[in-house]
Amino acid sequence: MRKFFTGRVAVALIMPVIIALAFAGTTVAKSTKSAHTQAGLLVCALLPDTTSSTRYTLFDAPLLSKAFKAGHVPGKVYNAQASPARQTAQAKGCLALGVKVLLLDQLDAASGKAITNLAVAKGVKVIDYDRLVVGSKASYYVSFNNVKVGGLQGAGLVAALKASGKYSQHPVIAELNGGITDNNAHLFKQGYDAILKPLYAAGTFKLADAGDQWTDWDPIKGRTIFDQMLTRNNNAIDGVLAANDGLAGAVIASLKAHNLQPIPLTGQDATPTGLQFILAGWQTGTVFKPIALEAAAAAKAAINIIRGQPVKTNGAVSGTKSILLTPIWVTKSNVNLVYKSGQVKKSDVCVGTYKQYC
């Protein structure tokens, strides 16, 4: 548990912790006279990066911080900036401060398990946040129903192909999957493959040549891959299952560069840019995951653990007790749901050239 002292003894005790957190790319919060700060740091949230999705900076970090503060539980949120080593160092810094709970959104299974093992060895509970570390010793998993996320994407793509008249013309489909080391990406794929694979098998749809590839959630890599897909298929791709809005944006950039028209295209995360593309007709839809609900559920679970209260779950994933939330498919017709949630402001979407679509 983190305590504040005065004099040389305090410096000697605190400096190793400061060094650990500095290595992790973080800063230690300045001490205050508040009772909560003096009580010590009790929970740390370890987020993965700022590149796989803008959500971690725009939504998760501020929402988790706000939830900890509202629950009167001293907590900090760190971002690993896509470095497993940095995330491990951040975890060690938090453990050195005596936290009781780690919320972990891991970068890969190996580092996720290692962090979890370190925490559990110190009697600290781990909550897998958004991404499950399969086979780890985490106590709980808080996320959306990720198989359903993929199912919504697959169903959305099918509906768009029907609306465009392409469904009956044996459309050629490309799939840009997320990160191959990300368990969530496999769950998403499980969901949309359950819809698309039977259509491929029946000959209703055709999978594009080299049309099912993993992207590491990297839009730049996704753009290169989709450029190559277009070349291999003579630009004749009729629909794309893109695993998130960033990858959808890569597809749109490629289509525009090749002077091609919009095609049915999925996304995920309901980002401002994704919503702009939906309004402009370049993207069919996106999976909206109200992150406020996810952050609140994870924070509540952490606070309950700290207070010795039960954690209510509604399922299990790979043997881990889980709190699973419900995602929503958003198109131009119901985009106001995102605005009403407060997750994205209409004023952040309806700007510049996109104002005309609002």
N, C-alpha and C positions, 0 to 999 in steps of 0.2 A: 504493500500500500504506500502510495507516495506521501511523504511528510515534508514539511518545511521547517528548517532550523536556522539559527543565526551563527555567525562566527566561522572559524576555520574548520571545525568539525563538519559543519553543514556543507562547506565547499568540498571537502574530501569525500563526503558521502554522495553528493549530488553530481559531481563532475563526470563520473563514469557513465551515468545515465544520459547526461547531456550529450556526451560524445557518441553514445550509441544511436541516439535519435538524430544527431547531426549527420552521421554516416548514412542514415536512412533517408536523408533529404528532407527532414522535417525540422521543426523548431519546438522547443519545450515551452508550453504556455507560461507566462509570467505569473508568479504567485500573487494572490490577492488575500484580502482579509475575510473573504466569505467562508462560511462554515463548510460549504460544499467543496470548495477547492482544497481547504485544509484536510478534508476527509480523504483526499487522494484520488487518483485516477482509477476508475472501476471498470470501464469498458473502452475498448478500442475497436474501431471499424477499419478494416484494411481493404481498400478498393484497388482494383488492378491497374488501370491505365486511363488515359484520356483519348486514346485513338480508336479502340474497338467500337466505342459509342460515346457520343457527347453527353450521355445521360449521367455519367459518374460525376462530372463537374457541374452540369446544369441542375441536376435534381438530387441524386443520392447524397452527396456530401452535405449540402445545406439542410436537407430534410432530416438526415440522421442526427446532425448536430442540434437541430431545433428540438427533435424528439428527446434526446438525452437531457437537454436543458429543461424541457417541460416536465420531465420525470424526476427532476432534481437528482440526477445521477451524473457525476463527473465523467465525461467521455470525450474522446478525440477521434477524428477521422483523418486517415492518411491515404495517400495515393502512391502506388508503387511505380508509376510512370513506365509500365510495361517491363519492369525488371524484377524477376523472381528473387534475386539476391537482395534488392532493396526492400522488397516486401518481407523477406525473412528478417532482415535487420530491423525493420519497423516493428515486427512482432516481438523480437527479442527486447527491444527498447520498452515496449509496453509491458512485457512480462517482468522486466526489471523494476518497473514502477509498481508492480503488485496488482495488476488488473485481475478482475474475477471472470470476465467474459471477453472473448474475441469474436467479432463478427468478421468472417473471412470470405472475401470474394477472390478466389485464387486465380493465379495466372496459368498454372499447369498442375497436373496431378502430383508430380514428384515434390515440388516445393510446398504444395497444399498439405500433403500428408506429413511432411517434415515439420511444418509450422504447427500442425495439429498435435503431433506427437510431443513437441516441445511444451505446448500449452498443457496438454493432459498430464504430462509428467509433473507439472507444477500444481496440479489440482484445478486448473482453469478450464472452464467450459467453452467449447467452440460451437458457434452457430455458422453453418455454411450459408452465406448470403448470396442469393441469386444463382450461383453456380455450386453444384454439389461436387465434393471430392469423394468419388466413389470408393468405398472400402475404408474410409478413414474413421477415426474415433470421434467424429463430431457428434454432439448431442442432438442437434436439430438442424433442419434445413428449411430456409424460408425463401420462397420464390413463387413465380407464377407457374401454372400448369403448362410446362414447356412442350409437352406432346400436343396439347391443345393449341398452343401458339402455332406450331407447324401445321396442324390441321386447318386452322383458320387461313393460313397462307395458301395451302393447297386448294381449299374450297374457294377462296377469293380469286385465285388464278383461273380456276375452271369457270366460275361465274362470268369473269371478264371475257374469256374466250367465247362463251356462249353469246354474250351481249354483242361481241364484235362480229359474230357470224363465222368465226374461225373453227369453232368446236367440231363441226361436221366435216371439216376439210383436212383432217389428219394433221393438226398443227405440230410444228417442230418446237420442242421445249428445251430450254437451257436451265441448268440449276447451278447457282453460285452459293455454295454452302459456307458456313462460318469457319470457325477454327477447328481443325481436326483434333486438337488436344483439349478442346472445350466440351465437357460433357453436355452442356446445354445445347450446343450446336448439333450434337447427335440426337438429342431428344426432339429438337425442332425437325430435323430430317426424318426421324421416325414418324412424326406427325404428317408431314407433307408427302412422304413416300407412300404412306398408307392410302393416300388418295391418288397419287400420280402413277405408281407402279402398276396397279390393275389396268389403268388406261393405256400404258405402254404395252402391257402384255396382250391386251385385246386389239391392239393396232389402232385404237382411237387417237392416241397421241404418239408422236415419235420423239424419242430422246435425241437431241442434236449430237452430231459427231463430236466427241470429246466434250460433251455438254453437261457433265456432272463433276464439278471440281470444287476443292476446298480452297479457301482464300486467306486463312489466318485472320479473318475479319479486317483485312487491309484493303481499303478502297483502291489504292494504287495498284496493288496486285490484282484486285478484281477487275480493274479496267484493262490491264494487260491480258488477262485470261479471256475476258469477253471479246476484246479485239481479235484474239486468235480464234475464238469460237466463230465469230462472224466470217473470218477468212475461210475457215474449214468448211463452213456451211453456205458459202456463196451469199452471205448476208440474209439468208432465208431462215431467220429465227422468228417464230410467231409469238412467243411468250417466254417470260423469264421468272423463275422462282428465285428471287434474291432474298437472302436470309435476313437482311436488315436494311435500313434506309441508306446507310453509307454505301453498301454494295449496289443498291438501286440507283444511287446517284452516279456510280461508276458506269453502270449500264446506260443511263441517260446520256452521259458525256460521250460515250462511245457511239451511241445511235446518232447523236447530233454531228459528231465528227465524220460519220459516214453518210451524212445527209439522208438518214432514214427517219421514218415516221414513228410516233409512239406505238408501243405494243403493250399488251397486258403485262404488268410488272408488279411484283409484291415488295413489301418492305416490313420493317419492324422498328418500334421504339417511338413512333409518332414525334419525330424531331421536327423543329421548325422548317428545315429544308425539305424534309420528306413531305410535310403538309403542303408546302409551296408547290412541289412537283405534282402532288395529287390535284390541287386546285387548278393547275395549269394544264392538266390532262396528260402529263408524262408518266405518272405513276398511278397504278390502279388503286392501291390501298396500303395500309400499314397496320400492324398489330399494335394497339394501344395498351400499354401496361401501366396503369396508374401507380407510379413509383411512390407516391405519397402513402398508398396502402401498404406497399411492400416494406418501405422504410419504417412505417409505424408498427407493423407486425413484428419486424425484426427487433426494433428498439424495445417494444413491449416484452418480447420474449427475454431479451437480455436483462431488462429491469426486474422481471419476475424472478429470474434466476438469482440475481443479486439480493433480492428481498426474501428469497426462500419460498416463493409462491409457485404454484403449478403453472406449467406452460401448456396451453390448449393447442392441440394439433388436429388436423383433419385428414391425415393420410400418411403414407410412408413411401419413400423412393429409395430403392436399393438398400432397404433395411434401416434407413435413417428416418426417425420421426419427423414429419414435415408439416409445414403450414403452406398450403398451396392456394394461390389467388387466381382469379378468373380474368383472362385477357379479353380484349374487345377488338373486333375487326372494324377499322375506320376507313371510310371512303369519303368522297366529296359530299355525299348526302347526309352524313352524320358527324362531320368534322367538328361541329359545335360542342360535341361531348368533351373533346380535348380542351377546348377553351374554357368550358364551364368547370372543369376539374381544377383549373388554375396551373396545370403543369406547363402549358404553353400559352402565352398571351396572343390574342388575335393580332395585336399591334406588332408582334414580332414576326408574324407570318405575312400579313397584308401590307407589305412595304415594297417600295421600288416598283419594278415591273409586275410584281405579283398583286399589287393593290387592285388592278383591274378585274381580278378574278374573285374578289370578295364582295 
